[in-house]
Amino acid sequence: MPFRSLSLTGEQIRAGRALARIEQAELARRCGLSLETIKRLERIRGPVEANIRTLNAIVGAFGEIGILFEACEEGGIGVCRPPEGRAGQGVRERPIVAAPPGPAPQTQLLHRLIYHSRIKAEPGASLRDTVDAITDSAAKRNAALGVTGALLACNGRFLQVLEGDKDAVRQVYGAILLDPRHTDVQLLDSRAIVSRQFADWSLCCGVFTDDGAAFAHEPALRDGFKPELLSPASALGLLATMRDLQRLEPRSQRGRPAACTLAAECLDRSCANGPAGPDSLSNCA
């Protein structure tokens, strides 16, 4: 059974849309899904049958407008809009009361940026060593700036989401653009958000045979990794899925890439040691 970070029902999707006060067509646009898909899912009574990318795209689209799906203490999933200043903390929506006189308080928005690039190995270094060097320096810089996110390194390509203060996110992206190890940098999305979807850092590496069930319908992962085929919503869904898979075997057993004990099982031969197998991804220089 494919791993899912969250199970939603048709009723919960309808409730989230009602709380957000948006039409089915608007939800479909925000998710990067078809209108017919949204209609089909909302007609289902009970848990919907959808792949993890679709579920994460829906959750991510709702999250951008402040609607969260949170686990309840008694079990199940609740739909809520956190009070101002508490986004992402799972607090139930408070009663609507008359606003006090005077100007309305301003909500401080965060910023999200998604990009993809190719990685060029440093002279005399392997691609894995170059990825290590990039991620080590980036982790220190981003922590100092309060920027979080997720990075998928696969087949010599990077797909990364950055979240935080707008100026801090722009500073990080500016450093990436000036880094000669990043080539063909392409901005996929840049927008204001009300809460972080990636509150911690996650480095996702490798592709394994067991991933087939989770990514069977993902064109970007066929015959290599092609992040240029991703929409902003599908990129978020893919990154959220890969982040969640880090908690499961075999990835939960992976050490640092430089001492990766799973190299023989990894289908991404651009970073793994040893000769490429017949079903492996093509090498990237």
C-alpha positions as CSV (number, residue, x, y, z in Angstrom):
1,M,0.0,0.0,0.0
2,P,1.5,3.4,-1.0
3,F,2.6,5.5,2.0
4,R,0.4,8.5,2.7
5,S,1.2,11.4,4.9
6,L,-2.5,12.2,5.4
7,S,-5.8,10.5,4.7
8,L,-8.6,12.8,3.7
9,T,-12.3,12.2,3.2
10,G,-14.6,13.8,0.6
11,E,-16.5,15.5,3.5
12,Q,-13.2,17.1,4.8
13,I,-12.3,18.4,1.4
14,R,-15.8,20.0,1.1
15,A,-15.5,21.4,4.6
16,G,-12.1,22.9,3.9
17,R,-13.4,24.5,0.7
18,A,-16.5,25.9,2.5
19,L,-14.3,27.3,5.3
20,A,-12.0,28.9,2.7
21,R,-15.1,30.2,0.7
22,I,-13.7,29.1,-2.7
23,E,-15.3,27.3,-5.6
24,Q,-14.3,23.9,-6.9
25,A,-12.7,25.5,-9.9
26,E,-10.5,27.7,-7.7
27,L,-9.4,24.8,-5.6
28,A,-8.5,22.8,-8.7
29,R,-6.4,25.8,-10.0
30,R,-4.6,26.1,-6.7
31,C,-3.9,22.4,-6.6
32,G,-2.8,22.0,-10.2
33,L,-5.5,19.4,-10.6
34,S,-8.4,19.1,-13.0
35,L,-11.9,20.3,-12.0
36,E,-13.2,16.8,-12.7
37,T,-10.7,15.4,-10.1
38,I,-11.9,17.8,-7.4
39,K,-15.6,17.0,-8.2
40,R,-14.9,13.3,-8.1
41,L,-13.1,13.4,-4.8
42,E,-15.7,15.6,-3.1
43,R,-18.5,13.1,-4.1
44,I,-16.8,10.3,-2.2
45,R,-18.2,9.4,1.2
46,G,-15.3,8.5,3.5
47,P,-11.6,8.3,2.7
48,V,-10.8,9.3,-0.9
49,E,-8.8,7.0,-3.2
50,A,-6.0,9.2,-4.5
51,N,-2.2,9.0,-4.8
52,I,-0.1,10.8,-2.3
53,R,0.9,13.6,-4.7
54,T,-2.7,14.5,-5.2
55,L,-3.4,14.5,-1.4
56,N,-0.4,16.6,-0.7
57,A,-1.3,19.1,-3.5
58,I,-4.7,19.5,-1.9
59,V,-3.3,19.9,1.6
60,G,-0.7,22.3,0.4
61,A,-3.2,24.5,-1.5
62,F,-5.4,24.7,1.5
63,G,-2.4,25.5,3.7
64,E,-1.5,28.5,1.5
65,I,-4.9,30.1,2.3
66,G,-4.8,29.3,6.0
67,I,-6.9,26.1,6.1
68,L,-5.2,23.2,8.0
69,F,-6.0,19.5,8.4
70,E,-4.9,18.5,11.9
71,A,-4.9,15.2,13.8
72,C,-7.4,15.2,16.7
73,E,-6.6,13.8,20.1
74,E,-9.6,11.4,19.8
75,G,-8.4,10.3,16.4
76,G,-9.3,11.4,12.9
77,I,-8.6,14.6,11.0
78,G,-10.1,18.0,11.9
79,V,-10.4,21.0,9.5
80,C,-9.5,24.3,11.1
81,R,-8.4,27.9,10.4
82,P,-5.9,28.8,13.1
83,P,-6.2,32.2,14.9
84,E,-4.1,35.0,13.6
85,G,-0.4,34.5,14.6
86,R,-0.9,30.8,15.3
87,A,-0.9,29.4,11.8
88,G,0.4,25.8,11.7
89,Q,-0.2,25.1,15.4
90,G,-3.4,23.1,15.0
91,V,-5.5,25.5,17.1
92,R,-9.3,25.4,16.3
93,E,-10.9,28.4,14.8
94,R,-12.1,30.9,17.5
95,P,-15.6,32.4,17.4
96,I,-16.2,35.3,15.1
97,V,-16.6,38.5,17.1
98,A,-17.0,42.2,16.2
99,A,-13.7,43.8,15.3
100,P,-12.7,46.7,17.6
101,P,-12.7,50.2,16.2
102,G,-9.6,51.4,14.4
103,P,-7.4,50.0,11.6
104,A,-7.4,46.3,11.1
105,P,-4.3,44.5,12.4
106,Q,-1.9,43.5,9.7
107,T,-0.9,39.8,9.4
108,Q,2.8,39.3,8.8
109,L,3.1,37.0,5.8
110,L,5.9,34.6,5.0
111,H,7.3,33.8,1.6
112,R,7.7,30.6,-0.3
113,L,10.1,30.1,-3.3
114,I,10.6,26.9,-5.4
115,Y,13.3,26.4,-7.9
116,H,15.2,23.6,-9.7
117,S,18.7,23.5,-11.0
118,R,21.5,21.2,-12.3
119,I,24.5,20.5,-10.1
120,K,28.0,20.8,-11.6
121,A,30.6,18.8,-9.7
122,E,33.6,20.8,-8.5
123,P,36.9,20.0,-10.2
124,G,38.4,16.8,-8.8
125,A,35.3,16.1,-6.7
126,S,32.5,13.6,-7.2
127,L,28.9,14.7,-7.5
128,R,28.2,13.3,-4.1
129,D,31.0,15.4,-2.5
130,T,29.7,18.5,-4.3
131,V,26.1,17.9,-3.0
132,D,27.5,17.4,0.5
133,A,29.5,20.7,0.3
134,I,26.4,22.6,-0.9
135,T,24.0,21.2,1.7
136,D,26.5,21.7,4.6
137,S,27.1,25.4,3.9
138,A,23.4,26.0,3.0
139,A,22.2,24.4,6.3
140,K,24.3,26.9,8.4
141,R,23.3,29.9,6.3
142,N,19.6,29.1,6.2
143,A,19.4,28.4,9.9
144,A,20.9,31.8,10.7
145,L,18.3,33.4,8.5
146,G,15.4,31.5,9.8
147,V,14.7,29.9,6.4
148,T,13.4,26.3,6.2
149,G,12.3,24.0,3.5
150,A,13.1,20.8,1.7
151,L,15.7,19.8,-0.9
152,L,15.4,16.8,-3.3
153,A,18.7,15.8,-4.9
154,C,18.2,13.2,-7.6
155,N,20.0,12.3,-10.8
156,G,22.2,15.4,-10.7
157,R,19.2,17.8,-10.3
158,F,18.0,19.9,-7.3
159,L,14.4,20.7,-6.5
160,Q,14.1,22.9,-3.5
161,V,11.5,24.9,-1.6
162,L,12.5,27.8,0.7
163,E,10.2,29.3,3.3
164,G,10.7,32.2,5.6
165,D,10.9,36.0,5.7
166,K,10.7,37.4,2.2
167,D,14.0,39.2,2.4
168,A,15.7,36.2,3.9
169,V,14.4,33.8,1.2
170,R,15.5,36.3,-1.5
171,Q,19.0,36.4,0.0
172,V,19.3,32.6,0.0
173,Y,18.0,32.4,-3.6
174,G,20.4,35.2,-4.7
175,A,23.3,33.2,-3.2
176,I,22.2,30.2,-5.2
177,L,22.1,32.2,-8.4
178,L,25.7,33.3,-7.8
179,D,27.0,29.8,-7.0
180,P,28.8,28.3,-10.0
181,R,27.9,24.8,-8.8
182,H,24.3,25.5,-9.7
183,T,23.6,25.7,-13.4
184,D,20.3,26.1,-15.4
185,V,18.6,27.6,-12.3
186,Q,14.9,28.0,-13.0
187,L,12.4,29.7,-10.7
188,L,9.2,27.6,-10.4
189,D,7.2,29.7,-7.9
190,S,7.5,32.7,-5.6
191,R,4.6,33.8,-3.5
192,A,3.4,35.0,-0.1
193,I,2.0,32.3,2.3
194,V,0.3,32.4,5.7
195,S,2.1,29.4,7.3
196,R,5.1,27.1,6.6
197,Q,4.5,23.7,5.0
198,F,8.1,22.8,5.7
199,A,8.9,24.0,9.2
200,D,12.1,21.9,9.4
201,W,14.9,21.1,7.0
202,S,14.7,17.9,5.0
203,L,17.3,16.6,2.6
204,C,15.9,13.9,0.3
205,C,18.2,11.7,-1.7
206,G,18.0,8.6,-3.8
207,V,15.3,6.6,-5.6
208,F,14.4,3.1,-4.7
209,T,12.5,0.2,-6.2
210,D,9.8,0.5,-3.5
211,D,9.1,4.1,-4.7
212,G,7.2,2.8,-7.7
213,A,3.9,2.6,-5.9
214,A,4.1,6.2,-4.6
215,F,5.3,7.8,-7.8
216,A,3.8,5.6,-10.5
217,H,1.8,8.5,-11.9
218,E,4.6,11.2,-11.6
219,P,5.9,12.1,-15.1
220,A,8.8,14.0,-13.6
221,L,10.3,10.7,-12.2
222,R,10.1,8.6,-15.4
223,D,13.4,7.9,-17.1
224,G,15.4,10.1,-14.7
225,F,14.3,13.2,-12.8
226,K,12.8,16.1,-14.8
227,P,11.7,18.8,-12.4
228,E,10.9,21.1,-15.4
229,L,7.7,19.0,-15.9
230,L,6.4,19.9,-12.4
231,S,3.8,22.6,-11.6
232,P,4.2,24.6,-8.3
233,A,1.5,22.4,-6.7
234,S,3.0,19.1,-7.9
235,A,6.5,20.2,-6.9
236,L,5.2,20.9,-3.3
237,G,3.4,17.5,-3.3
238,L,6.5,15.7,-4.5
239,L,8.7,17.4,-1.9
240,A,6.2,16.7,0.9
241,T,6.1,13.1,-0.1
242,M,9.8,12.7,-0.2
243,R,10.1,14.4,3.2
244,D,7.7,11.9,4.7
245,L,9.4,9.0,3.1
246,Q,12.6,9.9,5.0
247,R,11.0,8.4,8.1
248,L,10.4,5.0,6.4
249,E,12.8,2.2,5.4
250,P,15.0,2.1,3.5
251,R,15.7,5.8,3.7
252,S,15.4,5.9,7.5
253,Q,18.5,3.7,7.6
254,R,20.5,6.0,5.3
255,G,23.5,7.7,6.8
256,R,25.4,10.7,5.2
257,P,25.7,10.3,1.5
258,A,29.5,10.1,1.7
259,A,29.0,6.9,3.8
260,C,25.7,5.7,2.4
261,T,25.0,2.1,3.3
262,L,22.2,1.9,0.7
263,A,24.2,2.8,-2.3
264,A,23.9,-0.6,-3.8
265,E,20.1,-0.4,-3.6
266,C,19.7,3.1,-4.9
267,L,18.6,3.5,-8.5
268,D,20.1,7.0,-8.8
269,R,23.6,6.0,-9.9
270,S,24.8,9.6,-10.3
271,C,25.6,9.7,-6.5
272,A,25.7,6.0,-5.6
273,N,28.9,3.9,-5.6
274,G,29.4,1.0,-7.9
275,P,28.4,0.3,-11.5
276,A,24.9,1.2,-12.8
277,G,22.4,-1.6,-12.8
278,P,20.1,-2.4,-15.7
279,D,17.1,-0.6,-14.1
280,S,19.1,2.4,-12.8
281,L,18.7,6.0,-13.7
282,S,21.2,7.4,-16.1
283,N,24.4,9.0,-14.8
284,C,24.7,12.8,-14.6
285,A,28.1,14.6,-14.7
